Amino acid sequence: MSESKAPSSGVDRVLELLCDASATIGGLVLVAIASVTVVSVIGRAFFSHPILGDVELVQLGCAVVVASFLPYTQFRNANIIVDFFTTNASQETQTKLDGFGTLLYTLVMGLVAWRVAVGGIDIKANQETSMLMALPLWIPYMLMVPGLVLCTAIGLVQTLEHFGLMKKENV
């Protein structure tokens, strides 16, 4: 994991604030999921009455949580990097490979964001719901989109910085 950057102004500061907000929302959803699980387990163990659809809520919530945490991880350069083959490469080569990796990541995240948004729109049009609780499935899909789009934007900025097309704003 590389050292996190301290934004000084401009784009980095805005991205950091958005990442913090996204991670905070993800944390709140995670606490809600954990609370539902605890209540359901207690209900099942002591009263033989779990929360109907607790697994659905956890599955849908986890998708939102992951999408909410991804931007923070990307902004902090905290994704796992396998550098087995590049440890002896020059710093310039490593930087270029990191830039290429970030570009690929950005393209994939953009594709995922697009397809999740399209999927959410289609699911809403078809009025699909969860099996037990009949929750509209388009809602968690659309709640994932902002995090995925933010992750794509961060990747774009980092790619431009790697290839020297945008000035890094480190202190």
C-alpha positions in Angstrom: 0.0 0.0 0.0 1.4 3.3 -0.9 1.4 6.5 1.1 -1.8 8.4 1.1 -1.7 11.9 -0.3 -2.8 15.0 1.6 -4.9 17.2 -0.6 -4.0 20.8 -0.7 -6.7 22.3 -2.8 -8.9 21.9 -5.9 -9.9 18.6 -7.3 -8.2 16.5 -4.7 -9.9 18.3 -1.8 -13.3 17.9 -3.4 -12.7 14.2 -4.2 -11.5 13.6 -0.6 -14.7 15.2 0.8 -16.9 13.1 -1.5 -14.9 10.0 -0.5 -15.4 10.7 3.2 -19.1 11.3 2.7 -19.4 8.1 0.6 -17.5 6.1 3.2 -19.7 7.6 6.0 -22.8 6.5 4.2 -21.4 3.1 3.7 -20.5 2.9 7.4 -24.1 3.8 8.4 -25.5 1.2 6.1 -23.1 -1.3 7.5 -24.2 -0.5 11.1 -27.8 -0.9 10.0 -27.1 -4.3 8.4 -25.3 -5.4 11.6 -28.2 -4.3 13.7 -30.7 -6.1 11.5 -28.6 -9.3 11.8 -28.3 -9.0 15.6 -32.0 -8.4 16.1 -32.8 -11.3 13.7 -30.5 -13.7 15.5 -31.8 -12.7 18.9 -35.4 -13.0 17.6 -34.6 -16.5 16.2 -32.7 -17.7 19.3 -35.0 -16.4 22.0 -38.4 -15.9 20.5 -38.4 -18.3 17.5 -39.2 -15.3 15.3 -36.4 -13.9 13.1 -36.8 -10.9 10.9 -38.4 -12.1 7.7 -36.1 -11.3 4.8 -33.0 -10.5 6.9 -30.8 -12.2 4.4 -32.2 -10.1 1.6 -31.6 -6.9 3.6 -28.0 -8.0 4.3 -27.3 -8.9 0.6 -28.7 -5.7 -0.8 -27.1 -3.6 1.9 -23.7 -5.2 1.4 -23.7 -4.2 -2.3 -24.4 -0.6 -1.3 -21.6 -0.8 1.4 -19.0 -2.1 -1.0 -19.9 0.5 -3.7 -19.7 3.2 -1.0 -16.3 2.1 0.3 -14.6 1.7 -3.1 -13.9 5.4 -3.7 -12.2 5.9 -0.4 -10.0 2.9 -1.0 -9.0 4.1 -4.5 -8.4 7.7 -3.3 -6.1 6.5 -0.6 -4.3 4.1 -3.0 -5.2 1.3 -0.6 -6.1 -1.4 -3.2 -4.0 -4.5 -3.1 -1.2 -4.4 -5.6 0.6 -7.5 -6.7 4.1 -6.4 -7.6 5.9 -9.7 -7.7 7.1 -9.2 -11.2 7.9 -5.5 -11.0 9.9 -5.3 -7.7 13.2 -5.1 -9.6 11.9 -2.8 -12.3 12.9 0.9 -12.4 10.8 3.5 -10.7 9.8 4.9 -14.1 8.6 1.5 -15.3 6.7 1.0 -12.0 5.1 4.4 -12.4 4.0 3.6 -16.0 2.6 0.2 -15.0 0.8 1.8 -12.1 -0.7 4.3 -14.5 -1.7 1.6 -16.9 -3.2 -0.4 -14.0 -5.1 2.7 -12.8 -6.4 3.3 -16.4 -7.7 -0.3 -16.6 -9.3 0.0 -13.2 -10.9 3.2 -14.2 -12.3 1.7 -17.4 -13.7 -1.3 -15.6 -15.3 0.9 -12.9 -16.8 3.1 -15.5 -18.2 0.0 -17.2 -19.6 -1.3 -13.9 -21.1 2.0 -13.0 -22.8 2.2 -16.4 -24.2 -1.3 -16.3 -25.4 -1.0 -12.7 -27.2 2.2 -13.7 -28.8 0.6 -16.7 -29.7 -2.5 -14.7 -31.3 -0.3 -12.1 -33.4 1.5 -14.7 -34.4 -1.8 -16.3 -35.3 -3.3 -12.9 -37.4 -0.3 -12.0 -39.2 -0.5 -15.4 -39.9 -4.2 -14.8 -41.0 -3.5 -11.2 -38.8 -6.3 -9.9 -38.9 -6.9 -6.1 -37.1 -9.1 -3.6 -38.6 -12.5 -3.0 -39.6 -12.3 0.7 -40.0 -8.7 1.5 -41.1 -7.4 -1.9 -38.5 -4.6 -1.7 -38.0 -2.7 -5.0 -34.7 -3.9 -6.2 -33.9 -0.8 -8.2 -33.3 1.2 -5.0 -30.0 -0.6 -4.0 -28.9 -0.6 -7.6 -29.2 3.2 -7.8 -27.7 3.6 -4.4 -24.6 1.9 -5.7 -24.2 4.2 -8.7 -22.8 7.4 -6.9 -20.0 5.4 -5.3 -19.1 3.7 -8.6 -19.2 7.0 -10.5 -17.0 8.6 -7.8 -14.6 5.8 -8.0 -14.4 6.2 -11.8 -13.8 9.9 -11.4 -11.0 9.3 -8.9 -9.4 6.7 -11.2 -9.5 9.2 -14.1 -7.8 11.9 -12.0 -5.2 9.4 -10.8 -4.6 8.2 -14.4 -4.1 11.7 -15.6 -1.7 12.3 -12.7 0.3 9.1 -13.4 0.8 10.1 -17.1 1.7 13.7 -16.2 -1.4 15.1 -17.9 -2.6 16.7 -14.6 -0.5 18.2 -11.8 -0.5 16.3 -8.5 -1.7 18.6 -5.7 0.3 17.1 -2.8 1.5 19.2 0.1 
